[in-house]
Amino acid sequence: DIQMTQSPSSLSASVGDRVTITCRASQGVGNDLGWYQETPGKAPKRLIYAATTLQHGVPSRFSGSGSGTEFTLTITSLQAEDFATYYCLQHHSYPLTFGQGTKVEIK
Amino acid sequence: QVQLVQSGAEVKKPGASLRVSCKALGYTFTSYDIHWVRQAPGQGLEWMGCMNPNSGNSTYAEKFQGRVIMSRDTSTKSAYMELNSLRSDDTAVYFCARGFSRYRLPGEDLLYWGQGALVIVSS
């Protein structure tokens, strides 16, 4: 199984801050990686697919980078509605595996 | 538009079985895989497996092998996830999500999700 190690597990930030979340895969997954935002009571919302492609309708302050084993989600100028939990997901091979999640909290 | 509509919340006793449904709207049901993902309270997202609604073939996470069955009814465009021998740690929100088509185009996988079904396992 491919293990996805996500860091940090939580962070505190202020509106307007730049936030970076990292996922490392235990083996190469090419660009078969997505980033999801989870808010309580809602289904996960995909922000990024194919590691770097912004999902239609998602604000441009979200961006993804990386390939192979190292991936990054960056939020430039954090907004109030961005306080949530973020997950990476590899779909390169079964079983699909999620990172452990990063909770972004208000400082 | 594409929607996945899931069955409602349930309370189950330990040892019982659970069946969650997921009705596909707005697309050809048999053209895309269906995945099942769960989230226990305060925990992360966990992939359970996926099913090809055209063939009925399924792939399960090892953790659930022998305890889960994913099936479908093409006449009602519905997918089902059955989990047996329930334990308290099966308490979770269960989601279905649409996967790839046979063309495996970038961006298809796990874009559309059902609203989730809360399942509480308690005596």
Interface residues (C-beta under 8 A of the other chain):
Chain A: D1 G34 Y36 E38 A43 P44 R46 Y49 A50 T53 Q55 Y87 L89 H91 Y94 P95 L96 T97 F98 G99 Q100 G101
Chain B: H35 V37 G44 L45 E46 W47 G49 C50 T59 A61 E62 F95 A97 P106 G107 D109 L110 L111 W113 G114 Q115 G116
